[in-house]
Amino acid sequence: MSTGSTGAFGPVVVRRRLGAALRRLREEAGLRLDQVAAELEWSASKISRLETGHSIAKTWDVRNLLTVYGMESGDLRADILRWVEEARAVAWWQPFSDADPGDLDYFISLEAEASSIHHFCSVIPGLLQTEGYARAILTDMLTERHGLSDSAIDGLVNVRVKRQEVLAREDDPLALRVVLDEGALLHRIGDDGVMTAQLRHLLALRHNVDLRIRPLSAPVRRYGLSPWTIFFPRQASYDPVIVCVEAAGRDHYVEESGQVDEFRSAFAGLLSDSLDNERSVELIRQLIR
């Protein structure tokens, strides 16, 4: 049985946001975990798991917590109760999570809950891929090593294409800034038709996408050797800025503020190495001719 509705938001991120809000309310009320546990006749570990986002909250439990914290009305109470439902929802991409060796659930949740993303990459990123390019690269990456069937690849391609809907959200479309190594334009993925269609697609991006090409002549930089993404949240009061560093085995997530600031500075450096928008477009056009 499903635990909730199917949503376009990111349940994993919402669950952590809900926990952060509950923890803040408890601290503002001057209560310790054991005091709240005694009041509700719960275990302290149950409350701790809710506050860390490690368990899925029930509406009745959250209502009880809000009563203990003295929050019987108001916009924040309404937001928190909405987050309970969103955190329990089944994400549209979840049926395909097991087919991807990376942490697909968390990554797309961050994507869905972001207001803006900064992305450094050495291949064209998923949010900018055509269906043909996505199919070719996923087939190359996953079929031989992980033995995925054609139907599993089809599912992951559909997920990759549908993810791009965040760029066309009616309310607050995602702002995407990409620094792309020039080598990504030269490395042929699929056949000539696939690459030409992909390059043409890069010339027709939405106004909220800023694509800059980092030329082969750019200097080698410490943070320019592997792809990574900075997610800036829509709910900045509760959700942290998070960096995902992509790896061949499993992605690594960073949210300690000092480390995140290093990546933000690194992105600014990589951006300064890159061509401006006009010259980036011209380079892509030259490759199509």
C-alpha positions as protocol buffer text, in pm:
chain_id: "A"
residue {
  index: 1
  type: MET
  ca { x: 0 y: 0 z: 0 }
}
residue {
  index: 2
  type: SER
  ca { x: 128 y: 346 z: -84 }
}
residue {
  index: 3
  type: THR
  ca { x: 210 y: 577 z: 206 }
}
residue {
  index: 4
  type: GLY
  ca { x: 108 y: 887 z: 19 }
}
residue {
  index: 5
  type: SER
  ca { x: 41 y: 1051 z: -313 }
}
residue {
  index: 6
  type: THR
  ca { x: 281 y: 1077 z: -604 }
}
residue {
  index: 7
  type: GLY
  ca { x: 456 y: 1414 z: -599 }
}
residue {
  index: 8
  type: ALA
  ca { x: 677 y: 1639 z: -812 }
}
residue {
  index: 9
  type: PHE
  ca { x: 868 y: 1752 z: -501 }
}
residue {
  index: 10
  type: GLY
  ca { x: 1158 y: 1576 z: -329 }
}
residue {
  index: 11
  type: PRO
  ca { x: 1032 y: 1362 z: -39 }
}
residue {
  index: 12
  type: VAL
  ca { x: 1379 y: 1286 z: 101 }
}
residue {
  index: 13
  type: VAL
  ca { x: 1465 y: 1657 z: 127 }
}
residue {
  index: 14
  type: VAL
  ca { x: 1121 y: 1744 z: 262 }
}
residue {
  index: 15
  type: ARG
  ca { x: 1159 y: 1479 z: 534 }
}
residue {
  index: 16
  type: ARG
  ca { x: 1484 y: 1638 z: 648 }
}
residue {
  index: 17
  type: ARG
  ca { x: 1325 y: 1986 z: 634 }
}
residue {
  index: 18
  type: LEU
  ca { x: 1036 y: 1868 z: 849 }
}
residue {
  index: 19
  type: GLY
  ca { x: 1279 y: 1728 z: 1104 }
}
residue {
  index: 20
  type: ALA
  ca { x: 1479 y: 2051 z: 1113 }
}
residue {
  index: 21
  type: ALA
  ca { x: 1161 y: 2253 z: 1171 }
}
residue {
  index: 22
  type: LEU
  ca { x: 1050 y: 2025 z: 1454 }
}
residue {
  index: 23
  type: ARG
  ca { x: 1392 y: 2039 z: 1617 }
}
residue {
  index: 24
  type: ARG
  ca { x: 1396 y: 2420 z: 1596 }
}
residue {
  index: 25
  type: LEU
  ca { x: 1050 y: 2443 z: 1753 }
}
residue {
  index: 26
  type: ARG
  ca { x: 1153 y: 2213 z: 2039 }
}
residue {
  index: 27
  type: GLU
  ca { x: 1466 y: 2418 z: 2107 }
}
residue {
  index: 28
  type: GLU
  ca { x: 1271 y: 2744 z: 2091 }
}
residue {
  index: 29
  type: ALA
  ca { x: 1029 y: 2599 z: 2347 }
}
residue {
  index: 30
  type: GLY
  ca { x: 1328 y: 2526 z: 2574 }
}
residue {
  index: 31
  type: LEU
  ca { x: 1256 y: 2152 z: 2587 }
}
residue {
  index: 32
  type: ARG
  ca { x: 1494 y: 1857 z: 2586 }
}
residue {
  index: 33
  type: LEU
  ca { x: 1426 y: 1535 z: 2400 }
}
residue {
  index: 34
  type: ASP
  ca { x: 1361 y: 1346 z: 2723 }
}
residue {
  index: 35
  type: GLN
  ca { x: 1110 y: 1608 z: 2840 }
}
residue {
  index: 36
  type: VAL
  ca { x: 908 y: 1585 z: 2519 }
}
residue {
  index: 37
  type: ALA
  ca { x: 929 y: 1205 z: 2529 }
}
residue {
  index: 38
  type: ALA
  ca { x: 795 y: 1200 z: 2884 }
}
residue {
  index: 39
  type: GLU
  ca { x: 509 y: 1437 z: 2795 }
}
residue {
  index: 40
  type: LEU
  ca { x: 395 y: 1221 z: 2502 }
}
residue {
  index: 41
  type: GLU
  ca { x: 496 y: 885 z: 2651 }
}
residue {
  index: 42
  type: TRP
  ca { x: 727 y: 819 z: 2357 }
}
residue {
  index: 43
  type: SER
  ca { x: 1089 y: 715 z: 2346 }
}
residue {
  index: 44
  type: ALA
  ca { x: 1346 y: 990 z: 2301 }
}
residue {
  index: 45
  type: SER
  ca { x: 1487 y: 796 z: 2006 }
}
residue {
  index: 46
  type: LYS
  ca { x: 1153 y: 825 z: 1823 }
}
residue {
  index: 47
  type: ILE
  ca { x: 1168 y: 1203 z: 1844 }
}
residue {
  index: 48
  type: SER
  ca { x: 1535 y: 1204 z: 1748 }
}
residue {
  index: 49
  type: ARG
  ca { x: 1462 y: 997 z: 1435 }
}
residue {
  index: 50
  type: LEU
  ca { x: 1187 y: 1242 z: 1336 }
}
residue {
  index: 51
  type: GLU
  ca { x: 1419 y: 1541 z: 1385 }
}
residue {
  index: 52
  type: THR
  ca { x: 1699 y: 1387 z: 1177 }
}
residue {
  index: 53
  type: GLY
  ca { x: 1463 y: 1278 z: 898 }
}
residue {
  index: 54
  type: HIS
  ca { x: 1545 y: 911 z: 951 }
}
residue {
  index: 55
  type: SER
  ca { x: 1184 y: 808 z: 996 }
}
residue {
  index: 56
  type: ILE
  ca { x: 865 y: 900 z: 812 }
}
residue {
  index: 57
  type: ALA
  ca { x: 640 y: 1111 z: 1032 }
}
residue {
  index: 58
  type: LYS
  ca { x: 272 y: 1046 z: 1088 }
}
residue {
  index: 59
  type: THR
  ca { x: 34 y: 1342 z: 1085 }
}
residue {
  index: 60
  type: TRP
  ca { x: -107 y: 1261 z: 1428 }
}
residue {
  index: 61
  type: ASP
  ca { x: 240 y: 1243 z: 1584 }
}
residue {
  index: 62
  type: VAL
  ca { x: 337 y: 1578 z: 1438 }
}
residue {
  index: 63
  type: ARG
  ca { x: 12 y: 1736 z: 1557 }
}
residue {
  index: 64
  type: ASN
  ca { x: 93 y: 1616 z: 1908 }
}
residue {
  index: 65
  type: LEU
  ca { x: 443 y: 1762 z: 1890 }
}
residue {
  index: 66
  type: LEU
  ca { x: 310 y: 2096 z: 1768 }
}
residue {
  index: 67
  type: THR
  ca { x: 66 y: 2105 z: 2060 }
}
residue {
  index: 68
  type: VAL
  ca { x: 349 y: 2042 z: 2308 }
}
residue {
  index: 69
  type: TYR
  ca { x: 548 y: 2323 z: 2143 }
}
residue {
  index: 70
  type: GLY
  ca { x: 252 y: 2561 z: 2171 }
}
residue {
  index: 71
  type: MET
  ca { x: 190 y: 2592 z: 1798 }
}
residue {
  index: 72
  type: GLU
  ca { x: -186 y: 2554 z: 1750 }
}
residue {
  index: 73
  type: SER
  ca { x: -225 y: 2782 z: 1446 }
}
residue {
  index: 74
  type: GLY
  ca { x: -35 y: 2994 z: 1197 }
}
residue {
  index: 75
  type: ASP
  ca { x: 132 y: 2964 z: 858 }
}
residue {
  index: 76
  type: LEU
  ca { x: 428 y: 2764 z: 986 }
}
residue {
  index: 77
  type: ARG
  ca { x: 197 y: 2503 z: 1137 }
}
residue {
  index: 78
  type: ALA
  ca { x: 18 y: 2472 z: 802 }
}
residue {
  index: 79
  type: ASP
  ca { x: 353 y: 2441 z: 621 }
}
residue {
  index: 80
  type: ILE
  ca { x: 472 y: 2172 z: 861 }
}
residue {
  index: 81
  type: LEU
  ca { x: 157 y: 1966 z: 821 }
}
residue {
  index: 82
  type: ARG
  ca { x: 188 y: 1996 z: 443 }
}
residue {
  index: 83
  type: TRP
  ca { x: 547 y: 1879 z: 466 }
}
residue {
  index: 84
  type: VAL
  ca { x: 429 y: 1571 z: 654 }
}
residue {
  index: 85
  type: GLU
  ca { x: 219 y: 1471 z: 353 }
}
residue {
  index: 86
  type: GLU
  ca { x: 490 y: 1556 z: 102 }
}
residue {
  index: 87
  type: ALA
  ca { x: 749 y: 1360 z: 300 }
}
residue {
  index: 88
  type: ARG
  ca { x: 524 y: 1052 z: 288 }
}
residue {
  index: 89
  type: ALA
  ca { x: 462 y: 1080 z: -86 }
}
residue {
  index: 90
  type: VAL
  ca { x: 595 y: 834 z: -343 }
}
residue {
  index: 91
  type: ALA
  ca { x: 827 y: 1024 z: -576 }
}
residue {
  index: 92
  type: TRP
  ca { x: 753 y: 976 z: -946 }
}
residue {
  index: 93
  type: TRP
  ca { x: 1109 y: 849 z: -1007 }
}
residue {
  index: 94
  type: GLN
  ca { x: 1112 y: 598 z: -719 }
}
residue {
  index: 95
  type: PRO
  ca { x: 1022 y: 288 z: -926 }
}
residue {
  index: 96
  type: PHE
  ca { x: 1351 y: 335 z: -1113 }
}
residue {
  index: 97
  type: SER
  ca { x: 1577 y: 410 z: -815 }
}
residue {
  index: 98
  type: ASP
  ca { x: 1709 y: 55 z: -784 }
}
residue {
  index: 99
  type: ALA
  ca { x: 1819 y: 48 z: -1149 }
}
residue {
  index: 100
  type: ASP
  ca { x: 2064 y: 335 z: -1104 }
}
residue {
  index: 101
  type: PRO
  ca { x: 2390 y: 265 z: -919 }
}
residue {
  index: 102
  type: GLY
  ca { x: 2398 y: 619 z: -781 }
}
residue {
  index: 103
  type: ASP
  ca { x: 2172 y: 767 z: -512 }
}
residue {
  index: 104
  type: LEU
  ca { x: 1902 y: 864 z: -759 }
}
residue {
  index: 105
  type: ASP
  ca { x: 1638 y: 926 z: -492 }
}
residue {
  index: 106
  type: TYR
  ca { x: 1840 y: 1182 z: -298 }
}
residue {
  index: 107
  type: PHE
  ca { x: 1989 y: 1354 z: -604 }
}
residue {
  index: 108
  type: ILE
  ca { x: 1655 y: 1414 z: -775 }
}
residue {
  index: 109
  type: SER
  ca { x: 1498 y: 1519 z: -445 }
}
residue {
  index: 110
  type: LEU
  ca { x: 1766 y: 1788 z: -413 }
}
residue {
  index: 111
  type: GLU
  ca { x: 1707 y: 1887 z: -775 }
}
residue {
  index: 112
  type: ALA
  ca { x: 1331 y: 1911 z: -726 }
}
residue {
  index: 113
  type: GLU
  ca { x: 1367 y: 2127 z: -413 }
}
residue {
  index: 114
  type: ALA
  ca { x: 1637 y: 2361 z: -549 }
}
residue {
  index: 115
  type: SER
  ca { x: 1585 y: 2722 z: -654 }
}
residue {
  index: 116
  type: SER
  ca { x: 1916 y: 2721 z: -842 }
}
residue {
  index: 117
  type: ILE
  ca { x: 2193 y: 2480 z: -928 }
}
residue {
  index: 118
  type: HIS
  ca { x: 2557 y: 2533 z: -1019 }
}
residue {
  index: 119
  type: HIS
  ca { x: 2702 y: 2239 z: -1210 }
}
residue {
  index: 120
  type: PHE
  ca { x: 3055 y: 2166 z: -1326 }
}
residue {
  index: 121
  type: CYS
  ca { x: 3081 y: 1870 z: -1562 }
}
residue {
  index: 122
  type: SER
  ca { x: 3290 y: 1693 z: -1822 }
}
residue {
  index: 123
  type: VAL
  ca { x: 2990 y: 1546 z: -2004 }
}
residue {
  index: 124
  type: ILE
  ca { x: 2665 y: 1721 z: -2094 }
}
residue {
  index: 125
  type: PRO
  ca { x: 2456 y: 1714 z: -1773 }
}
residue {
  index: 126
  type: GLY
  ca { x: 2129 y: 1524 z: -1747 }
}
residue {
  index: 127
  type: LEU
  ca { x: 1914 y: 1837 z: -1729 }
}
residue {
  index: 128
  type: LEU
  ca { x: 2043 y: 1942 z: -2072 }
}
residue {
  index: 129
  type: GLN
  ca { x: 2051 y: 1606 z: -2250 }
}
residue {
  index: 130
  type: THR
  ca { x: 1834 y: 1506 z: -2542 }
}
residue {
  index: 131
  type: GLU
  ca { x: 1661 y: 1171 z: -2522 }
}
residue {
  index: 132
  type: GLY
  ca { x: 1900 y: 1025 z: -2780 }
}
residue {
  index: 133
  type: TYR
  ca { x: 2213 y: 1143 z: -2597 }
}
residue {
  index: 134
  type: ALA
  ca { x: 2074 y: 1020 z: -2264 }
}
residue {
  index: 135
  type: ARG
  ca { x: 2000 y: 676 z: -2409 }
}
residue {
  index: 136
  type: ALA
  ca { x: 2346 y: 647 z: -2565 }
}
residue {
  index: 137
  type: ILE
  ca { x: 2538 y: 750 z: -2255 }
}
residue {
  index: 138
  type: LEU
  ca { x: 2329 y: 540 z: -2013 }
}
residue {
  index: 139
  type: THR
  ca { x: 2366 y: 238 z: -2240 }
}
residue {
  index: 140
  type: ASP
  ca { x: 2743 y: 286 z: -2253 }
}
residue {
  index: 141
  type: MET
  ca { x: 2771 y: 338 z: -1876 }
}
residue {
  index: 142
  type: LEU
  ca { x: 2530 y: 82 z: -1735 }
}
residue {
  index: 143
  type: THR
  ca { x: 2464 y: -207 z: -1972 }
}
residue {
  index: 144
  type: GLU
  ca { x: 2803 y: -378 z: -1965 }
}
residue {
  index: 145
  type: ARG
  ca { x: 2894 y: -311 z: -1602 }
}
residue {
  index: 146
  type: HIS
  ca { x: 2555 y: -351 z: -1436 }
}
residue {
  index: 147
  type: GLY
  ca { x: 2380 y: -579 z: -1685 }
}
residue {
  index: 148
  type: LEU
  ca { x: 2069 y: -364 z: -1713 }
}
residue {
  index: 149
  type: SER
  ca { x: 1798 y: -472 z: -1954 }
}
residue {
  index: 150
  type: ASP
  ca { x: 1669 y: -255 z: -2238 }
}
residue {
  index: 151
  type: SER
  ca { x: 1349 y: -190 z: -2040 }
}
residue {
  index: 152
  type: ALA
  ca { x: 1551 y: -73 z: -1739 }
}
residue {
  index: 153
  type: ILE
  ca { x: 1749 y: 163 z: -1963 }
}
residue {
  index: 154
  type: ASP
  ca { x: 1421 y: 290 z: -2110 }
}
residue {
  index: 155
  type: GLY
  ca { x: 1300 y: 370 z: -1759 }
}
residue {
  index: 156
  type: LEU
  ca { x: 1615 y: 562 z: -1668 }
}
residue {
  index: 157
  type: VAL
  ca { x: 1602 y: 757 z: -1995 }
}
residue {
  index: 158
  type: ASN
  ca { x: 1243 y: 856 z: -1919 }
}
residue {
  index: 159
  type: VAL
  ca { x: 1348 y: 967 z: -1569 }
}
residue {
  index: 160
  type: ARG
  ca { x: 1632 y: 1176 z: -1710 }
}
residue {
  index: 161
  type: VAL
  ca { x: 1404 y: 1350 z: -1960 }
}
residue {
  index: 162
  type: LYS
  ca { x: 1126 y: 1411 z: -1707 }
}
residue {
  index: 163
  type: ARG
  ca { x: 1374 y: 1562 z: -1460 }
}
residue {
  index: 164
  type: GLN
  ca { x: 1410 y: 1851 z: -1702 }
}
residue {
  index: 165
  type: GLU
  ca { x: 1060 y: 1970 z: -1616 }
}
residue {
  index: 166
  type: VAL
  ca { x: 1210 y: 2161 z: -1319 }
}
residue {
  index: 167
  type: LEU
  ca { x: 1345 y: 2406 z: -1576 }
}
residue {
  index: 168
  type: ALA
  ca { x: 991 y: 2484 z: -1690 }
}
residue {
  index: 169
  type: ARG
  ca { x: 815 y: 2504 z: -1350 }
}
residue {
  index: 170
  type: GLU
  ca { x: 536 y: 2759 z: -1356 }
}
residue {
  index: 171
  type: ASP
  ca { x: 619 y: 2868 z: -1003 }
}
residue {
  index: 172
  type: ASP
  ca { x: 987 y: 2956 z: -969 }
}
residue {
  index: 173
  type: PRO
  ca { x: 1156 y: 2758 z: -1250 }
}
residue {
  index: 174
  type: LEU
  ca { x: 1498 y: 2623 z: -1162 }
}
residue {
  index: 175
  type: ALA
  ca { x: 1787 y: 2858 z: -1246 }
}
residue {
  index: 176
  type: LEU
  ca { x: 2069 y: 2644 z: -1386 }
}
residue {
  index: 177
  type: ARG
  ca { x: 2427 y: 2758 z: -1437 }
}
residue {
  index: 178
  type: VAL
  ca { x: 2661 y: 2509 z: -1604 }
}
residue {
  index: 179
  type: VAL
  ca { x: 3036 y: 2516 z: -1662 }
}
residue {
  index: 180
  type: LEU
  ca { x: 3099 y: 2249 z: -1924 }
}
residue {
  index: 181
  type: ASP
  ca { x: 3441 y: 2128 z: -2030 }
}
residue {
  index: 182
  type: GLU
  ca { x: 3497 y: 2177 z: -2404 }
}
residue {
  index: 183
  type: GLY
  ca { x: 3593 y: 1809 z: -2423 }
}
residue {
  index: 184
  type: ALA
  ca { x: 3229 y: 1718 z: -2362 }
}
residue {
  index: 185
  type: LEU
  ca { x: 3142 y: 1871 z: -2699 }
}
residue {
  index: 186
  type: LEU
  ca { x: 3418 y: 1677 z: -2874 }
}
residue {
  index: 187
  type: HIS
  ca { x: 3362 y: 1339 z: -2708 }
}
residue {
  index: 188
  type: ARG
  ca { x: 3114 y: 1164 z: -2938 }
}
residue {
  index: 189
  type: ILE
  ca { x: 2828 y: 998 z: -2754 }
}
residue {
  index: 190
  type: GLY
  ca { x: 2614 y: 786 z: -2986 }
}
residue {
  index: 191
  type: ASP
  ca { x: 2635 y: 842 z: -3360 }
}
residue {
  index: 192
  type: ASP
  ca { x: 2678 y: 1167 z: -3554 }
}
residue {
  index: 193
  type: GLY
  ca { x: 2303 y: 1225 z: -3560 }
}
residue {
  index: 194
  type: VAL
  ca { x: 2279 y: 1197 z: -3180 }
}
residue {
  index: 195
  type: MET
  ca { x: 2566 y: 1442 z: -3128 }
}
residue {
  index: 196
  type: THR
  ca { x: 2437 y: 1694 z: -3382 }
}
residue {
  index: 197
  type: ALA
  ca { x: 2090 y: 1689 z: -3226 }
}
residue {
  index: 198
  type: GLN
  ca { x: 2245 y: 1734 z: -2881 }
}
residue {
  index: 199
  type: LEU
  ca { x: 2458 y: 2029 z: -2988 }
}
residue {
  index: 200
  type: ARG
  ca { x: 2156 y: 2194 z: -3155 }
}
residue {
  index: 201
  type: HIS
  ca { x: 1963 y: 2144 z: -2832 }
}
residue {
  index: 202
  type: LEU
  ca { x: 2232 y: 2338 z: -2643 }
}
residue {
  index: 203
  type: LEU
  ca { x: 2166 y: 2634 z: -2874 }
}
residue {
  index: 204
  type: ALA
  ca { x: 1797 y: 2644 z: -2782 }
}
residue {
  index: 205
  type: LEU
  ca { x: 1811 y: 2652 z: -2401 }
}
residue {
  index: 206
  type: ARG
  ca { x: 1564 y: 2838 z: -2183 }
}
residue {
  index: 207
  type: HIS
  ca { x: 1641 y: 3186 z: -2049 }
}
residue {
  index: 208
  type: ASN
  ca { x: 1694 y: 3042 z: -1700 }
}
residue {
  index: 209
  type: VAL
  ca { x: 1987 y: 2827 z: -1819 }
}
residue {
  index: 210
  type: ASP
  ca { x: 2335 y: 2979 z: -1834 }
}
residue {
  index: 211
  type: LEU
  ca { x: 2578 y: 2750 z: -2020 }
}
residue {
  index: 212
  type: ARG
  ca { x: 2948 y: 2841 z: -2030 }
}
residue {
  index: 213
  type: ILE
  ca { x: 3211 y: 2635 z: -2210 }
}
residue {
  index: 214
  type: ARG
  ca { x: 3546 y: 2594 z: -2034 }
}
residue {
  index: 215
  type: PRO
  ca { x: 3804 y: 2572 z: -2316 }
}
residue {
  index: 216
  type: LEU
  ca { x: 4073 y: 2306 z: -2342 }
}
residue {
  index: 217
  type: SER
  ca { x: 4330 y: 2582 z: -2292 }
}
residue {
  index: 218
  type: ALA
  ca { x: 4199 y: 2658 z: -1940 }
}
residue {
  index: 219
  type: PRO
  ca { x: 4439 y: 2587 z: -1650 }
}
residue {
  index: 220
  type: VAL
  ca { x: 4413 y: 2268 z: -1446 }
}
residue {
  index: 221
  type: ARG
  ca { x: 4234 y: 2341 z: -1120 }
}
residue {
  index: 222
  type: ARG
  ca { x: 4194 y: 2132 z: -805 }
}
residue {
  index: 223
  type: TYR
  ca { x: 3815 y: 2120 z: -833 }
}
residue {
  index: 224
  type: GLY
  ca { x: 3817 y: 2077 z: -1210 }
}
residue {
  index: 225
  type: LEU
  ca { x: 3898 y: 1707 z: -1226 }
}
residue {
  index: 226
  type: SER
  ca { x: 3559 y: 1548 z: -1151 }
}
residue {
  index: 227
  type: PRO
  ca { x: 3196 y: 1662 z: -1189 }
}
residue {
  index: 228
  type: TRP
  ca { x: 3005 y: 1816 z: -901 }
}
residue {
  index: 229
  type: THR
  ca { x: 2685 y: 2005 z: -834 }
}
residue {
  index: 230
  type: ILE
  ca { x: 2582 y: 2273 z: -584 }
}
residue {
  index: 231
  type: PHE
  ca { x: 2214 y: 2272 z: -487 }
}
residue {
  index: 232
  type: PHE
  ca { x: 2074 y: 2601 z: -354 }
}
residue {
  index: 233
  type: PRO
  ca { x: 1739 y: 2526 z: -182 }
}
residue {
  index: 234
  type: ARG
  ca { x: 1407 y: 2701 z: -226 }
}
residue {
  index: 235
  type: GLN
  ca { x: 1340 y: 2666 z: 147 }
}
residue {
  index: 236
  type: ALA
  ca { x: 1665 y: 2828 z: 255 }
}
residue {
  index: 237
  type: SER
  ca { x: 1546 y: 2880 z: 614 }
}
residue {
  index: 238
  type: TYR
  ca { x: 1547 y: 2505 z: 675 }
}
residue {
  index: 239
  type: ASP
  ca { x: 1730 y: 2329 z: 391 }
}
residue {
  index: 240
  type: PRO
  ca { x: 2110 y: 2362 z: 369 }
}
residue {
  index: 241
  type: VAL
  ca { x: 2311 y: 2427 z: 55 }
}
residue {
  index: 242
  type: ILE
  ca { x: 2444 y: 2084 z: -49 }
}
residue {
  index: 243
  type: VAL
  ca { x: 2719 y: 1976 z: -285 }
}
residue {
  index: 244
  type: CYS
  ca { x: 2716 y: 1643 z: -467 }
}
residue {
  index: 245
  type: VAL
  ca { x: 3055 y: 1519 z: -588 }
}
residue {
  index: 246
  type: GLU
  ca { x: 3001 y: 1248 z: -848 }
}
residue {
  index: 247
  type: ALA
  ca { x: 3216 y: 935 z: -838 }
}
residue {
  index: 248
  type: ALA
  ca { x: 3233 y: 609 z: -1030 }
}
residue {
  index: 249
  type: GLY
  ca { x: 3117 y: 411 z: -728 }
}
residue {
  index: 250
  type: ARG
  ca { x: 2888 y: 626 z: -513 }
}
residue {
  index: 251
  type: ASP
  ca { x: 2827 y: 998 z: -503 }
}
residue {
  index: 252
  type: HIS
  ca { x: 2958 y: 1196 z: -206 }
}
residue {
  index: 253
  type: TYR
  ca { x: 2744 y: 1468 z: -46 }
}
residue {
  index: 254
  type: VAL
  ca { x: 2886 y: 1770 z: 136 }
}
residue {
  index: 255
  type: GLU
  ca { x: 2687 y: 2011 z: 354 }
}
residue {
  index: 256
  type: GLU
  ca { x: 2937 y: 2143 z: 609 }
}
residue {
  index: 257
  type: SER
  ca { x: 2929 y: 2518 z: 547 }
}
residue {
  index: 258
  type: GLY
  ca { x: 3307 y: 2564 z: 525 }
}
residue {
  index: 259
  type: GLN
  ca { x: 3344 y: 2290 z: 265 }
}
residue {
  index: 260
  type: VAL
  ca { x: 3043 y: 2418 z: 70 }
}
residue {
  index: 261
  type: ASP
  ca { x: 3202 y: 2764 z: 59 }
}
residue {
  index: 262
  type: GLU
  ca { x: 3515 y: 2607 z: -94 }
}
residue {
  index: 263
  type: PHE
  ca { x: 3306 y: 2463 z: -376 }
}
residue {
  index: 264
  type: ARG
  ca { x: 3128 y: 2794 z: -427 }
}
residue {
  index: 265
  type: SER
  ca { x: 3464 y: 2970 z: -461 }
}
residue {
  index: 266
  type: ALA
  ca { x: 3587 y: 2691 z: -690 }
}
residue {
  index: 267
  type: PHE
  ca { x: 3287 y: 2736 z: -918 }
}
residue {
  index: 268
  type: ALA
  ca { x: 3357 y: 3107 z: -944 }
}
residue {
  index: 269
  type: GLY
  ca { x: 3714 y: 3022 z: -1048 }
}
residue {
  index: 270
  type: LEU
  ca { x: 3601 y: 2769 z: -1309 }
}
residue {
  index: 271
  type: LEU
  ca { x: 3348 y: 3021 z: -1440 }
}
residue {
  index: 272
  type: SER
  ca { x: 3621 y: 3284 z: -1477 }
}
residue {
  index: 273
  type: ASP
  ca { x: 3817 y: 3037 z: -1694 }
}
residue {
  index: 274
  type: SER
  ca { x: 3518 y: 2986 z: -1922 }
}
residue {
  index: 275
  type: LEU
  ca { x: 3402 y: 3157 z: -2238 }
}
residue {
  index: 276
  type: ASP
  ca { x: 3121 y: 3409 z: -2202 }
}
residue {
  index: 277
  type: ASN
  ca { x: 2776 y: 3314 z: -2325 }
}
residue {
  index: 278
  type: GLU
  ca { x: 2820 y: 3460 z: -2673 }
}
residue {
  index: 279
  type: ARG
  ca { x: 3151 y: 3285 z: -2739 }
}
residue {
  index: 280
  type: SER
  ca { x: 3019 y: 2959 z: -2590 }
}
residue {
  index: 281
  type: VAL
  ca { x: 2730 y: 2966 z: -2837 }
}
residue {
  index: 282
  type: GLU
  ca { x: 2965 y: 3041 z: -3125 }
}
residue {
  index: 283
  type: LEU
  ca { x: 3189 y: 2748 z: -3034 }
}
residue {
  index: 284
  type: ILE
  ca { x: 2892 y: 2510 z: -3038 }
}
residue {
  index: 285
  type: ARG
  ca { x: 2780 y: 2648 z: -3375 }
}
residue {
  index: 286
  type: GLN
  ca { x: 3125 y: 2589 z: -3520 }
}
residue {
  index: 287
  type: LEU
  ca { x: 3112 y: 2224 z: -3415 }
}
residue {
  index: 288
  type: ILE
  ca { x: 2778 y: 2175 z: -3592 }
}
residue {
  index: 289
  type: ARG
  ca { x: 2899 y: 2318 z: -3926 }
}
